[in-house]
Amino acid sequence: MKNIKYFFQYILIISLLSIFKLIGFKNATKISSLIFSIIGPLFRSNRLIHSNLDIALPHLKKLEKENITKNMWKNYGKILADYVFIKDFRNSKLSQHVEIKGQEILDKIKRDNEPVIFISGHFNNFELMAMHIDKSGLDLAAIYRPLNNIFINKIMEKIRKNYICKKQIKKGIAGTKLLLKYFKEGTSIALMIDQRVSQGIKCNFFSKKASTTTIPAQFIKKFKCRVIPVYIERNNKDDFKLTFENPINFSDKDTINSITEDLNKLLEKMILRNPDQWIWTHGRWK
C-alpha cells in the first residue's frame, strides 16, 4: 500500500519538475513557492512545526510563528524547484545567483591538504553548500538520509552523485565506518547536525534535550581536526548567500558531550539569523 502511495507521489513530483523545467528558474520558484504555501499547512507535519516553534521560540507571538511557518513552506517549495536547475548551478549557468563569503577559507584548506568537518543544517538551499565545496576542488564526502519514497529517492541519489559530490554516504553505522575510511585517506566531511538520530546523545538544543549526532565530536577527539560552520540563505530575489565561517579548534579538554553541545549552540545561532529559512519539520525533540 505504501509503495502505491509513493508511486503516485513520484508521478506528481515528476510532473511538477517537468513543468518547472519548461518555465525557467525564476518562474518555477515563484509557482512552487505559491503551491507549497497553499498545500503545506494541510500536511500533518504542520502541527510538528508549530510544536517545534513553541519549544525553540516560545517568546514569539502567534502571528510571528504563523509567518515563520508560512515562509518556511514557501522556501520548501522553492527548494523543490531548485532541483530541476541543480545542473545549471553546477556548471555555472546560474552562478550569478550565488554569492560566496569565505572562499579564502576553502582555498586554504585545499592548499593545506588537511581534511576538515563542515557542519550545517537544512537551510535554504542546503544542497548548494556541499556542491560549492566540491566545485572548489576539495575531496568531499557528504552524509545523507535516504528518502522514505523509494522512487523519488533514486532520482535524488542520482542528482546528488552527479552534481553535488560523488561520495554520498548513507546515514547509519555502515556509513559512519565508510566516513572514517575516507577521512583517514584525506577526504573532508560535510554533514547536517540538525536531524534527530537514534544513535547519539541527548544534548541541549534551544534549552531542551534533543537526540544529537556525535559524529563530529568523535572525529574531533580522534583526529584533532577543525570544524567549519557553513550557512546559506536566500533573499527575496531568489539569490543565495553562502557563508563559510572561520575554522573552530577544540582543545584536548573538550569532551564529546561538550563539543556536541557547542555545535548545537552554533546551529541555534544559524537558525536565529532567519528562522523561516530552516526546515522546521524535523522531530528534534521526540
C-alpha positions in Angstrom: 0.0 0.0 0.0 2.8 2.4 0.9 4.5 1.7 -2.5 1.3 2.6 -4.3 1.1 5.9 -2.4 4.8 6.6 -3.1 4.4 5.9 -6.8 1.6 8.4 -7.1 3.7 10.9 -5.2 6.5 10.2 -7.6 4.3 10.8 -10.6 3.1 14.1 -9.1 6.6 15.3 -8.3 8.0 14.3 -11.8 5.1 16.2 -13.4 5.8 19.3 -11.4 9.5 19.1 -12.1 8.9 18.8 -15.8 6.7 21.9 -15.8 9.3 23.8 -13.8 12.0 23.0 -16.3 9.9 24.4 -19.1 9.1 27.7 -17.4 12.6 28.5 -16.1 14.2 29.1 -12.7 12.6 32.4 -11.7 9.0 31.3 -12.7 9.5 27.8 -11.2 10.5 29.1 -7.8 7.5 31.6 -7.7 5.0 28.9 -8.7 6.4 26.2 -6.5 6.5 28.7 -3.6 2.8 29.5 -4.1 1.8 25.8 -4.4 3.5 24.9 -1.1 2.2 28.0 0.7 -1.3 26.6 0.0 -0.8 22.8 0.5 2.0 22.9 3.2 -0.4 23.8 6.0 -2.5 20.8 5.1 0.3 18.3 5.9 0.5 16.5 9.2 4.0 17.9 9.7 2.5 21.4 10.0 1.5 20.5 13.6 5.1 19.4 14.3 6.3 22.8 13.0 4.1 24.6 15.5 5.2 22.3 18.3 8.9 22.9 17.4 8.4 26.7 17.3 6.7 26.6 20.7 9.8 24.8 22.1 12.5 26.8 20.3 11.0 30.3 20.2 8.3 30.4 22.9 8.6 34.2 23.2 7.2 34.8 19.8 3.6 35.8 19.3 1.2 33.6 17.5 1.2 35.7 14.4 5.0 35.7 14.2 5.1 31.9 14.4 2.4 31.7 11.7 4.5 33.9 9.4 7.6 31.8 10.0 5.6 28.7 9.2 4.1 30.2 6.0 7.5 31.5 4.8 9.1 28.1 5.6 6.6 26.3 3.3 7.3 28.9 0.6 11.0 28.2 0.9 10.3 24.5 0.9 8.6 24.9 -2.4 11.5 26.9 -3.8 13.9 24.2 -2.8 11.9 21.6 -4.7 12.0 23.8 -7.9 15.8 24.3 -7.4 16.4 20.6 -8.0 15.5 21.0 -11.7 18.3 23.5 -12.1 21.0 21.9 -10.0 22.9 21.1 -13.1 22.9 24.8 -14.0 24.2 25.8 -10.6 26.9 23.2 -11.0 28.0 24.3 -14.5 27.9 28.0 -13.5 24.9 28.9 -15.7 23.1 30.1 -12.5 26.3 31.0 -10.6 25.3 34.7 -10.6 22.6 33.8 -8.1 25.1 32.6 -5.5 27.3 35.0 -3.5 30.2 33.3 -1.7 31.6 34.6 1.6 34.7 32.9 2.9 36.1 31.4 -0.3 39.6 32.0 1.1 38.9 29.6 3.9 38.2 26.8 1.3 41.3 27.8 -0.7 43.5 27.4 2.4 42.0 24.0 3.3 42.8 22.9 -0.2 46.4 24.2 0.0 47.0 22.6 3.4 45.6 19.3 2.1 44.1 18.8 5.5 40.6 17.1 5.9 38.1 19.1 8.0 34.5 18.7 9.0 31.9 21.0 7.5 28.7 21.3 9.6 25.4 22.9 8.9 21.7 22.3 8.9 18.8 22.1 6.4 18.7 25.7 5.4 17.6 27.2 2.1 19.1 25.7 -0.2 21.3 23.2 1.7 22.4 21.2 -1.4 24.4 24.2 -2.7 26.7 24.1 0.2 28.3 20.7 -0.5 28.2 21.4 -4.2 30.3 24.6 -3.8 32.9 22.8 -1.6 33.2 20.1 -4.2 33.4 22.7 -7.0 36.2 24.4 -5.1 38.4 21.3 -5.6 38.1 19.7 -2.1 37.8 16.0 -1.8 34.4 15.7 0.0 32.1 13.1 1.4 28.6 14.1 2.4 26.2 12.2 4.6 22.5 11.9 3.6 19.4 10.3 4.8 17.6 8.3 2.1 14.0 9.5 1.4 11.2 7.2 2.5 9.8 7.3 -1.0 11.9 4.8 -2.8 11.0 6.1 -6.3 11.9 9.7 -5.6 15.0 8.7 -3.6 16.5 7.1 -6.7 16.3 10.4 -8.5 17.7 12.3 -5.6 20.7 9.9 -5.2 21.4 10.3 -8.9 21.2 14.1 -8.7 23.5 14.3 -5.6 26.1 11.9 -7.0 26.2 13.7 -10.4 26.0 17.3 -9.3 26.6 17.7 -5.6 29.5 15.4 -4.8 30.3 11.9 -5.8 31.0 10.5 -2.3 27.4 10.3 -1.0 27.3 8.3 2.3 24.0 6.8 3.6 23.3 7.7 7.3 23.9 4.8 9.6 26.6 2.6 11.2 27.9 1.3 7.9 28.0 4.9 6.6 30.0 6.1 9.6 32.6 3.4 9.1 33.0 4.5 5.4 33.3 8.1 6.6 36.1 7.1 8.9 37.9 5.3 6.0 37.5 8.3 3.7 38.7 10.8 6.4 41.8 8.8 7.1 42.5 9.0 3.3 42.3 12.8 3.4 38.6 13.3 2.5 36.7 16.1 4.2 33.2 15.5 5.6 30.0 17.5 5.2 27.1 16.7 7.4 23.9 18.2 8.8 23.7 18.1 12.5 20.0 19.2 12.8 18.2 15.9 12.4 17.1 13.6 15.2 19.2 10.5 15.4 18.7 7.1 17.1 22.4 6.7 17.8 23.6 9.8 19.5 23.3 11.6 22.9 20.7 13.9 24.5 22.0 17.4 24.3 20.6 20.8 24.9 19.1 22.4 21.8 17.1 25.6 22.4 17.2 24.7 26.2 15.6 21.3 25.7 17.3 17.9 25.4 17.4 16.6 21.8 18.9 13.5 20.4 22.0 14.7 18.5 24.7 13.1 16.4 28.1 12.7 17.9 30.0 12.0 14.7 31.7 15.5 14.5 32.7 15.2 18.1 34.1 11.7 17.7 36.2 12.8 14.7 37.4 15.9 16.5 38.6 13.8 19.5 40.2 11.2 17.4 41.9 13.3 14.8 42.0 16.8 16.4 40.5 18.1 13.2 38.9 21.5 12.7 35.2 22.3 12.2 33.9 24.8 9.5 30.4 26.0 10.1 28.5 26.7 6.8 25.4 28.7 6.4 23.2 29.6 3.3 20.3 32.0 3.0 18.0 33.0 0.1 16.8 36.6 -0.4 13.6 37.9 -1.9 15.2 37.9 -5.4 16.0 34.1 -5.1 19.7 34.9 -4.8 21.8 32.9 -2.3 24.5 34.0 0.1 26.7 31.1 1.1 29.0 31.7 4.1 31.9 29.7 5.3 32.8 30.6 8.9 36.3 30.6 10.3 37.6 27.2 11.4 36.9 26.2 15.0 39.6 24.4 17.0 38.6 22.4 20.1 41.0 21.6 22.9 42.0 18.3 24.4 40.0 19.2 27.5 36.7 19.3 25.5 34.6 16.1 25.7 32.3 14.5 23.2 29.3 15.9 25.2 30.7 19.4 25.4 31.7 19.6 21.7 28.3 18.3 20.7 26.5 20.9 22.8 28.8 23.7 21.5 27.9 22.6 17.9 24.2 22.7 18.8 24.7 26.3 20.1 26.2 27.2 16.7 23.2 25.7 14.9 20.9 27.7 17.1 22.6 30.9 16.1 22.3 30.0 12.4 18.6 29.3 12.8 18.0 32.5 14.7 19.5 34.6 11.8 16.5 33.7 9.7 14.1 31.3 11.4 11.9 30.9 8.3 15.0 29.7 6.3 15.3 26.5 8.4 13.1 23.4 7.7 11.2 23.0 11.0 9.7 19.6 10.0 12.3 17.5 11.8 11.2 15.8 15.0 14.1 17.1 17.0 12.6 16.8 20.5 10.8 13.5 20.2 
